[in-house]
Amino acid sequence: MLKLKSVHTYYGNIHALRGVSLHVNQGEIVTLIGANGAGKTTVLKTISGITPASRGSITFEGRDVTKVAAEEIVRAGISHVPEGRKVFSTLSLRDNLEMGGFIRRDKKEVQADMERFKKKFPILADRWNQMAGTLSGGEQQILAITRALMARPRLLILDEPSMGLSPLLVKEIFKIIKVLREEGTTILLIEQNARAALHIADRGYVLETGKIVLQGKCRMLLEHEEVKRAYLGKGYREVWED
Amino acid sequence: MERISLIGQLTQYLFTGITVGSIYALVAVGFNIIYNVTEIINFAQGEFVMLGGLIMVFFTAVAKLPLPVAFILTIAAVTGVGALMERFTINPLKNATVLTMIIVTIAVSILFKGIAMFVWGKDPYIIPPFSGSEPIFILGAAIQTQTIWVLLITAVVVVLLTLFFKKTRYGKAMLACADDPEAARLVGIRVNIMVLISFALSAAIGAVAGAIITPISLMEYDRGALLALKGFGAAVMGGLGSFYGAVVAGIFLGIIESLCAGFVSSGYKDAVALLLLLLVLYIRPSGLFGNVEASKIKEF
């Protein structure tokens, strides 16, 4: 469905991605793990066109989207929930969702979707007409995800959805991600919490300083000594003991 | 000579103040629309008012068009000027800083002033009031009927703008751009179109201000700068970005100026406006109605 072929991206003079290749199949949850600064967020921003690739190619559903601008990528079927949520804080929750459906012409269906999300997430319904800036972090994350879903994407990109949230809310967010998968949305996820990400995803990629160093089924990655040591925090003792 | 009572004088100054203040308010609202979407302070905002006045003069006095037609054509023409300005000076600047773009707007304002001087010369122009020149007497003060038009039209503009930003898809999208341009792009809002709309809309409002004030205060080619300055003062006093603040501060500024001109000396009225602006910036830099939090994040 989504395919990146040796993608290079620069942030000013910083060579942030050094030939990243990965793919996401229809119906999968794929996760990208790696340390801070490894380039996870840049991968997502490159896909959605915020920091365009300088070399390499990105195809989505067979279409070349390497040079497609950020405001057009959502029309191609990719919704990106950015790091730090970025809800429209001065707009009401209702208007945030309406803006999520900005690209759609089917006004009635947009209304129906908004009502559906309102029913599905009581947290949103309670504060429907309040400014999004007044929500807590977890509520904003749920709002940001639903806003992205309003565009009816075929691929959803999530950047650190659990960042800064309480364990209880993290659980809630992961529950939402599971439900989305069951409903057939394909998801590309990056997460600080590598263990949780590897448990929910089908396949994973490990990113180090702008390069993919490891990839495979999540079950395999969870058992991988190096991944365990570097990202899962457990099994560390076993490694330095020998 | 008949002596006018104090109440009469006060009423007179108040009405004059509110009238001039309405124009400041409209200029301030124009600043805010562009600022909200782009964080640019468009120093050509006063030139839109000047162009609105002079083009209105052309359509009514030279082309002899009926008033409503002339009014609408004036707005359309200046809106076009605003849109062209954005397409040719702001839009081509990729990755320019906000400061660079502000300087560009200053350049554009000088250009507009120069063109206006070539076309209309240096003399001020006047057009007849919209409905008769017989004043109305309220509490001993003579109020021009044009004053009523100014107040009415300003109110209509403010109401329409509020509806636009609160109720329409494009209005909300513009607010979304102001809120977070990156997130706006990610939901598919074409930010550069919103910037274009913001310039066109600001120009339209400037044109309205120019067209309605010309019967009262005349209009000449170099009026823009001072209007922009006062409007900017009102926008800052009201808190950059706040429409409500802009209207209140604009009218407040107009009243203070008018009272100063009436009771002290008209020579000081411009100084009073600037003094007031400095005072507000000193005591409450985010403006009277500005969001303190927001003003910390914004670049200007």
Interface residues (C-beta under 8 A of the other chain):
Chain A: S48 I50 A69 A70 E71 E72 I73 V74 R75 S79 H80 P82 K86 V87 F88 S89 T90 L91 D95 E98 M99 G100 F102 I103 R147 A148 M150 A151
Chain B: R169 K172 A173 L175 A176 A178 D179 D180 E182 A183 A184 R185 L186 V187 G188 I189 R190 V191
